[in-house]
Amino acid sequence: MSTRSALTGHLIQSATIVLGVLVALVLGSMWEYLGDRLREGEYEAGLLQEFNNAHLELAADQAARDTILERTERLLDPTFSGTLHPDSLPPYLATIVDFRFFTPSHPVLEDLIAGGKLDLLQSDALRSAILRYVQERDRLEVVEERERRFVSEQVEPYLVRTLMVSLRPEDELYFSTGTEEFEAMLRGREFRTLMALRWDRTDLARRFATGLGFRIADVIEALGG
């Protein structure tokens, strides 16, 4: 009986240890799961704020592009020079050299991607929407850089060769030039070609940005925003 009692006690002790290990593993897994869900909620809240801000920035960029396109079309209108007023020159000069870059702040998104933490997001739709957004953002960046290089390498050197531009730091739009000089430039073949290409570059950026806007909306929707 003593041998049986000892064996029984040993089995009970072993079972207790195994049960304790299993309980510890289950509790550990539960705590890890709850911790992951807590971090997931924090990431999703941060992402929602970032993408709402990105939506606002992109809308501002698109409004600026619309202004560039509208003024460029007017510069290409052969009847435009007859309506010129000296006060209208500074904004048109600013438009000629203006361009936009989409540069939202994305610390939460970058932390998720760089840290390999996308798997924390349980929603397949959300992960897919984020990756499509990143791909479209990279495409827009290429188009915007192409526009920037065109302005800096083609348009600005032409203006330097053609106009005498004065600086008026006290004004909001501080570039100015003579009306007659500006009118003569508008009639130039090279300027009209540059403005036609400028319109095309800006319109291309606008179309890519429109596509990016859809991707931003997809992410916000997947986040329940």
PyMOL commands that set and color helices and strands:
alter all, ss='L'
color gray80, all
select helices_A, chain A and resi 2-76+80-83+86-96+107-114+118-120+124-162+179-186+189-222
alter helices_A, ss='H'
color red, helices_A
select strands_A, chain A and resi 166-167+175-176
alter strands_A, ss='S'
color yellow, strands_A
deselect
rebuild
show_as cartoon
